[in-house]
Amino acid sequence: MASDKCCDPPYGDVFLKQSLDANEKTQLLNAKWESVHHYGIPSKYVGGKFRKIQFRWFVDNTWLHYSTSKQGVYCAPCFLFSGKDENSKQKSLAAVPLVDPSNIGKTIQAHAVSNLHRESCEAAHNFISVMTGDKKDIVCSLSSAHEQTVEKNRKILVDIVDSLILCGRQNIAIRRHQDDRSNFAAIHQLQAKDNTVLRDHLEHDNPRTKYTSPEIQNELISICGEIISKTIVEACNAAPFFGFIADEATDAATMEQMAIVLRYYDCAPSRVCEDFLCYANCSATTGEALANAFLQNLETAGVNLQKMRGQGYDGAANMAGQYRGVQACIRQIFPKALYTHCKAHSLNLAIVHASKEPLARNMMGTVQEIAFLFDYSAKRLFQFQASLAENDHERVEMEKRKKLQTLCETRWAARADALYTFKTAYGTVVKSLERLSENNDTKAGAYRAAITQFSFIITLVAIEHVLSGSVQLSKLLQSTTCDLVQAATEAEVVKTQVEK
């Protein structure tokens, strides 16, 4: 062996170590023995001749390495990645070095084209790529695949949530008796036309993991509600003070609930906000029970009750009672929370009481019955529309309305529009009832006689004039941005108009 150490193999002797770390493996695979021609490889006496490992074998096959301790050659990729099974038929050059120089050339050629060698070289190439950063290792690859799956599922979930939000904003039903024909499913099918990820999910994914079942829909709606409520509460708590508004709301199942609304000043957009927070289920309707339910719901939502400076309800005894009403119970705990009777409700009550006068009550009852008469009969409605088509002036004044409007049962100020429509189409109504009575419609004849009386006509004109003046005031009192000065000014205008 040559004594010049600079000509030694540029890698360690792997057979002198029990294991190699990643850096040593990288060095072994990348090393090239440039000075192999100057290294004195010892000869061996085999078959009556001295035989020696040829230098050109290392030059032609860069994967071929030399072990000084074993005085033999081996394949570096196979040694590292073939599993080193010494019982394998291909153990030479892989698990153990080849020390017999005889026929070594043919052995190297056969090894170079073997499946074991090709697979080991591919594994070695992948290892080098990972170490140099050109490829990710298996852990990173699995993590990357997981991230892609998560990102895909998130995009699908976003589309599903968007569909639910759209149904909510448009106030349309999410489900029908058949889920595949629901609005929710129809929106999904429309989205899937231009969304290959969503289309593949809906068509091929496991039905159990589609996230479209009614249970998942309800859960997503609840999560959206919690996020919205949290945002409202955070904005409310950031304000210096807030007001609390509540009113009764009966659902389709005739279950009584109390709607809870927060009124506060949002500094970010510089505006007054009135946001619905939640419904409070009430086991009893006494002032104490309602007050406890309100405070419990507000506290559960995270509202800072110490900032409460106002409370607004209607004038019912259990809400506005001086001693045992909701407002009194809350003021015992939060004295600064002043009670204000809803002024829009007060205006509505004033109109209701004023309309109890017999002439006004009879006129409105007649108008309502005639509106129902034309609304619930196709024959009578056709006659009304035919008569309206003959009167160009009234048709223009009706502003594209094709029939009479019924009176609102709760908001009496809103009746002004229905009374205006009836007054504008008065001539058409009389002519329609007259023609119907000529065709033996007894109800039409009776109603025609009622609305042609002077008392009915003067009451219709007077009440419509009074209510039309209160419409703007009613809208202003319900506006979020209304303040005391605006309300008082508009109220004076309406008062002056009524007095005149």
C-alpha positions in Angstrom: 0.0 0.0 0.0 1.3 3.5 -0.8 2.7 5.4 2.1 1.5 8.8 0.7 -1.7 9.5 2.6 -2.9 12.1 0.1 -3.6 9.3 -2.3 -5.8 7.4 0.1 -9.6 7.1 -0.7 -11.4 10.4 0.0 -13.9 8.6 2.3 -13.7 6.7 5.4 -13.6 2.9 5.6 -17.2 2.0 6.2 -16.4 -1.5 7.4 -14.6 0.0 10.4 -17.8 1.7 11.6 -21.0 0.2 12.9 -23.2 3.1 11.6 -22.9 6.3 9.5 -24.6 9.6 10.0 -26.3 11.6 7.3 -23.2 13.7 6.6 -20.9 10.6 6.3 -23.4 9.0 3.9 -23.4 12.2 1.8 -19.6 12.3 1.7 -19.4 8.6 0.7 -21.9 9.1 -2.2 -20.4 12.3 -3.5 -16.7 11.5 -3.1 -14.6 10.8 -6.3 -11.3 9.1 -6.0 -9.3 11.3 -8.3 -5.9 10.0 -7.2 -6.6 6.3 -7.6 -3.9 6.0 -10.2 -1.2 6.9 -7.6 -2.5 4.6 -4.9 -0.7 1.3 -4.5 -3.5 -1.3 -4.4 -1.9 -4.6 -3.3 -1.9 -7.6 -5.6 -3.3 -11.0 -4.6 -2.1 -14.4 -5.6 -5.1 -16.2 -7.1 -5.2 -19.3 -9.3 -1.4 -19.4 -9.6 -1.2 -15.8 -10.7 -0.9 -12.4 -9.1 -4.0 -10.5 -9.8 -4.7 -6.8 -9.0 -7.8 -4.5 -9.0 -7.6 -2.3 -12.0 -7.7 1.6 -11.7 -10.1 2.0 -14.6 -12.9 0.1 -12.8 -13.1 3.1 -10.3 -13.0 5.6 -13.1 -15.7 3.9 -15.2 -17.9 3.2 -12.2 -17.9 6.1 -9.8 -20.1 4.2 -7.4 -17.4 1.6 -6.9 -15.4 2.2 -3.6 -12.4 0.6 -2.0 -12.0 -0.7 1.6 -8.5 -0.6 2.9 -9.3 -2.8 5.8 -10.9 -5.6 3.7 -8.7 -4.9 0.6 -11.8 -5.2 -1.5 -14.3 -3.2 -3.5 -18.0 -2.5 -2.9 -20.9 -0.5 -4.3 -21.6 2.5 -2.1 -25.3 3.0 -3.0 -26.0 -0.7 -2.5 -24.1 -0.8 0.8 -26.1 2.1 2.2 -29.6 1.4 0.7 -29.9 -2.3 -0.2 -30.5 -3.6 3.3 -27.1 -5.4 3.5 -28.6 -8.9 3.6 -25.6 -11.1 3.8 -27.7 -14.1 2.9 -28.8 -12.6 -0.4 -27.5 -14.0 -3.7 -26.4 -10.5 -4.6 -24.4 -9.9 -1.4 -21.1 -9.3 -3.2 -20.4 -5.6 -3.7 -23.5 -4.8 -1.5 -23.4 -6.4 1.9 -19.8 -7.6 1.7 -16.8 -6.3 -0.3 -15.5 -8.3 -3.3 -11.9 -9.3 -2.4 -11.2 -11.8 -5.2 -9.7 -10.0 -8.2 -10.5 -12.9 -10.6 -13.5 -12.2 -12.9 -14.1 -9.0 -11.0 -14.7 -7.1 -14.3 -17.6 -9.4 -15.2 -19.0 -9.2 -11.7 -19.0 -5.4 -11.8 -20.7 -5.4 -15.2 -23.4 -7.8 -14.0 -24.0 -5.8 -10.9 -24.3 -2.5 -12.8 -27.4 -3.7 -14.6 -29.0 -5.5 -11.7 -32.4 -4.4 -10.2 -30.8 -4.1 -6.8 -28.2 -1.7 -8.1 -30.7 0.5 -10.0 -33.0 0.7 -7.0 -30.1 1.5 -4.7 -28.8 4.2 -7.0 -32.3 5.8 -7.2 -32.5 5.7 -3.4 -29.1 7.3 -3.2 -30.1 10.0 -5.7 -33.2 10.8 -3.6 -31.1 10.9 -0.4 -28.7 13.4 -2.0 -31.6 15.5 -3.3 -33.1 15.6 0.2 -29.8 16.6 1.8 -29.2 19.3 -0.7 -32.7 20.7 -0.4 -33.8 19.8 -3.9 -36.5 17.5 -2.5 -38.4 17.1 0.7 -37.9 14.1 2.9 -40.8 11.7 3.6 -41.9 13.6 6.8 -42.1 16.8 4.9 -43.8 15.2 2.0 -46.4 13.7 4.3 -46.8 17.0 6.0 -47.1 18.8 2.6 -49.8 16.3 1.5 -51.6 16.9 4.8 -51.5 20.6 4.3 -52.9 20.3 0.8 -55.7 18.1 2.1 -56.4 20.7 4.9 -56.3 23.5 2.4 -58.7 21.7 0.0 -61.2 20.9 2.9 -61.1 24.6 4.0 -61.9 25.8 0.5 -64.8 23.4 0.4 -66.0 24.4 3.8 -65.8 28.1 2.8 -68.1 27.4 -0.2 -70.6 25.6 2.1 -70.6 28.4 4.6 -71.0 31.0 1.9 -74.1 29.1 0.7 -75.6 29.2 4.2 -74.8 32.9 4.6 -76.4 33.6 1.2 -79.6 31.8 2.2 -79.7 33.8 5.5 -79.1 37.2 3.9 -81.8 36.6 1.2 -84.2 35.2 3.9 -84.8 32.0 1.9 -85.3 28.5 3.3 -82.2 26.3 3.4 -84.0 22.9 3.2 -87.0 21.4 1.7 -88.7 18.0 2.2 -86.2 16.6 -0.3 -82.6 17.8 0.4 -81.5 17.3 -3.2 -84.0 19.9 -4.3 -83.3 22.5 -1.6 -82.0 26.0 -2.1 -78.8 25.0 -0.4 -78.2 22.2 -2.9 -79.2 24.4 -5.8 -76.6 27.0 -4.8 -74.0 24.3 -4.5 -74.7 23.0 -7.9 -74.4 26.5 -9.3 -71.0 27.0 -7.5 -69.7 23.7 -8.7 -70.0 24.6 -12.4 -66.9 26.8 -12.1 -65.3 25.1 -9.1 -63.7 21.8 -9.9 -62.7 21.2 -6.3 -66.3 21.6 -5.0 -67.7 19.6 -8.0 -65.3 16.7 -7.3 -66.2 16.8 -3.6 -69.9 16.7 -4.2 -69.8 14.0 -6.9 -67.1 11.6 -5.6 -66.4 12.1 -1.9 -67.7 9.9 0.9 -71.3 11.0 1.7 -70.5 10.9 5.4 -67.8 13.6 4.9 -69.6 16.0 2.5 -70.5 18.5 5.3 -73.9 19.0 3.7 -76.2 17.2 6.1 -78.9 19.1 8.1 -77.0 18.5 11.3 -73.8 20.0 9.9 -75.8 22.9 8.4 -77.3 23.6 11.8 -73.9 23.4 13.5 -72.3 25.8 10.9 -75.2 28.2 11.4 -74.7 28.1 15.1 -70.9 28.8 14.7 -71.7 31.7 12.4 -74.1 33.1 15.0 -71.5 32.8 17.7 -68.9 34.6 15.6 -71.4 37.4 14.8 -72.5 37.7 18.4 -68.8 37.8 19.6 -68.1 40.6 17.1 -71.1 42.6 18.3 -70.2 42.1 22.0 -66.6 43.2 21.4 -67.7 46.4 19.6 -70.3 47.0 22.4 -67.7 46.5 25.2 -65.3 48.9 23.4 -67.9 51.7 23.5 -68.1 53.9 26.6 -71.7 53.0 27.3 -74.6 51.1 25.7 -78.3 50.8 25.8 -80.4 47.7 26.0 -83.6 47.2 24.0 -86.0 44.2 24.2 -89.3 43.3 22.7 -91.6 40.2 22.5 -91.3 38.0 19.4 -93.5 34.9 18.8 -92.1 32.3 16.5 -94.0 29.9 14.1 -94.5 27.4 16.9 -96.2 30.1 19.0 -93.4 30.1 21.5 -92.8 33.4 23.2 -89.3 34.8 23.0 -87.8 38.1 23.8 -85.5 39.7 21.2 -82.5 41.4 22.7 -80.9 44.3 20.9 -77.8 46.4 21.9 -77.5 50.1 21.0 -74.0 51.6 21.3 -71.7 54.0 19.6 -69.1 52.3 17.4 -65.9 54.5 17.3 -64.4 52.8 14.2 -67.0 53.9 11.6 -68.2 56.7 13.9 -71.8 55.7 14.0 -74.6 54.5 16.3 -75.3 50.8 16.0 -78.4 48.8 16.9 -77.5 45.1 16.6 -79.7 42.1 17.4 -77.8 39.9 19.8 -80.0 36.9 20.6 -83.4 35.6 21.7 -84.1 35.0 25.4 -86.4 32.1 26.2 -88.7 33.1 29.0 -90.3 30.6 31.3 -92.5 33.3 32.9 -93.6 36.8 31.8 -93.3 38.5 35.2 -91.0 41.5 35.4 -88.6 39.7 37.7 -88.4 36.6 35.6 -87.9 38.6 32.4 -85.2 40.8 34.0 -83.3 37.8 35.2 -83.5 36.2 31.8 -82.3 39.4 30.1 -79.3 39.9 32.4 -78.3 36.2 32.3 -78.3 36.2 28.5 -76.3 39.4 28.3 -73.8 38.1 30.9 -73.5 34.8 29.1 -72.7 36.7 25.8 -69.9 38.5 27.6 -71.5 42.0 27.7 -70.0 44.4 30.3 -73.2 45.2 32.2 -71.5 48.0 34.2 -71.6 50.1 31.0 -75.4 49.9 30.7 -76.9 53.4 30.7 -80.3 52.8 29.1 -83.1 50.3 28.6 -86.0 50.6 26.2 -89.3 48.5 26.0 -92.9 48.9 25.2 -95.4 50.2 27.8 -96.7 46.8 29.1 -97.0 46.6 32.8 -94.6 43.8 33.2 -92.0 45.7 31.2 -92.5 49.4 32.3 -94.0 48.8 35.8 -92.6 51.4 38.3 -92.1 48.8 41.1 -92.2 45.3 39.7 -91.6 45.8 36.0 -88.4 44.8 34.1 -87.1 48.3 34.1 -87.5 48.6 37.9 -85.8 45.3 38.6 -82.8 46.2 36.4 -82.5 49.6 37.9 -82.2 48.1 41.3 -79.0 46.4 40.1 -77.8 49.1 37.7 -79.3 52.4 38.8 -77.8 54.3 35.9 -79.7 52.3 33.3 -82.6 54.8 32.7 -85.8 53.5 31.2 -87.3 55.0 28.0 -90.6 54.0 26.7 -90.2 53.3 22.9 -91.5 56.5 21.3 -92.4 54.7 18.0 -94.6 52.4 20.1 -96.1 55.4 21.9 -96.9 57.0 18.5 -98.5 53.8 17.4 -100.6 53.6 20.6 -101.7 57.2 20.1 -103.0 56.4 16.6 -104.7 53.2 17.9 -106.6 55.1 20.6 -107.5 58.0 18.2 -108.8 55.4 15.6 -111.3 54.1 18.2 -113.6 56.9 17.3 -116.7 55.3 15.6 -116.4 57.0 12.2 -112.7 56.2 11.9 -113.1 52.6 13.1 -116.0 52.0 10.7 -114.2 53.6 7.8 -111.0 51.5 8.3 -113.1 48.3 8.8 -114.9 49.0 5.5 -111.6 49.7 3.6 -110.1 46.4 5.0 -113.2 44.4 4.0 -113.2 45.8 0.4 -109.5 45.1 0.1 -110.1 41.5 1.1 -113.1 41.4 -1.3 -110.9 42.1 -4.3 -107.9 40.3 -3.1 -109.5 36.9 -2.5 -111.6 36.7 -5.6 -110.1 36.5 -9.1 -113.4 37.6 -10.7 -113.6 40.7 -8.6 -109.9 41.5 -9.0 -110.3 41.2 -12.8 -113.2 43.7 -12.7 -111.1 46.1 -10.6 -108.2 46.0 -13.0 -110.5 46.4 -16.0 -112.0 49.5 -14.4 -108.6 50.9 -13.5 -107.4 50.5 -17.1 -110.2 52.8 -18.2 -109.2 55.6 -15.8 -105.8 57.0 -17.0 -105.6 59.5 -14.1 -106.1 57.0 -11.3 -103.8 54.5 -13.0 -101.0 57.0 -13.0 -101.7 58.0 -9.4 -101.7 54.4 -8.3 -98.0 54.3 -9.2 -98.1 50.8 -11.0 -100.2 49.2 -8.2 -102.6 46.7 -9.6 -104.8 46.2 -6.6 -105.8 47.6 -3.2 -103.6 47.2 -0.2 -104.8 45.7 3.1 -104.3 47.6 6.4 -101.4 46.6 8.6 -102.6 45.0 11.8 -99.8 46.2 14.1 -98.2 49.4 12.7 -101.0 51.8 12.3 -98.9 54.6 10.8 -98.2 52.2 7.9 -101.9 52.2 7.1 -101.4 55.6 5.5 -100.2 54.0 2.3 -103.2 51.6 2.1 -105.6 54.5 2.7 -103.8 56.6 0.1 -104.2 53.8 -2.4 -107.9 53.5 -1.6 -108.5 57.2 -1.9 -106.6 57.5 -5.2 -108.5 54.6 -6.7 -111.8 55.6 -5.2 -113.5 56.2 -8.5 -112.3 52.8 -9.8 -113.5 51.1 -6.6 -117.0 52.6 -6.9 -117.3 51.7 -10.6 -116.1 48.1 -10.0 -118.5 47.6 -7.1 -121.3 49.0 -9.2 -120.6 46.6 -12.1 -120.3 43.7 -9.8 -123.6 44.6 -8.1 -125.3 44.7 -11.6 -124.1 41.0 -11.9 -126.0 40.1 -8.7 -123.1 40.4 -6.3 -124.9 41.5 -3.1 -121.8 42.2 -1.1 -120.5 44.6 -3.8 -123.8 46.5 -3.7 -123.7 46.8 0.1 -120.1 48.0 0.1 -120.8 50.5 -2.7 -123.6 52.0 -0.7 -121.3 52.3 2.4 -118.4 54.1 0.6 -120.6 56.6 -1.2 -121.8 58.1 2.0 -120.5 61.6 2.9 -119.3 60.5 6.4 -117.2 57.7 4.9 -115.6 60.0 2.3 -114.8 62.9 4.7 -113.4 60.4 7.3 -111.2 58.7 4.6 -109.7 62.0 3.5 -109.1 63.3 7.0 -107.6 60.1 8.4 -105.4 59.6 5.4 -104.1 63.2 5.7 -103.3 62.8 9.4 -101.6 59.4 9.1 -99.6 60.5 6.0 -98.0 63.2 8.2 -97.1 60.6 10.9 -95.4 58.2 8.6 -92.1 60.2 8.4 -92.2 60.6 12.2 -92.7 56.9 12.7 -89.8 56.0 10.4 -87.6 58.6 12.2 -88.4 57.3 15.6 -87.4 53.8 14.5 -84.2 55.0 12.8 -80.8 54.0 14.4 -79.4 57.5 13.9 -82.4 59.4 15.4 -81.7 61.6 18.4 -83.9 63.6 20.8 -83.6 66.9 18.9 -84.6 65.4 15.6 -87.5 63.5 17.2 -88.8 66.6 19.0 -88.6 68.7 15.9 -90.4 66.2 13.7 -93.1 65.7 16.4 -93.7 69.5 16.4 -94.2 69.4 12.6 -96.7 66.6 12.8 -98.5 68.3 15.7 -98.8 71.6 13.8 -100.0 69.7 10.7 -102.8 68.0 12.7 -103.9 71.2 14.4 -104.3 73.0 11.0 
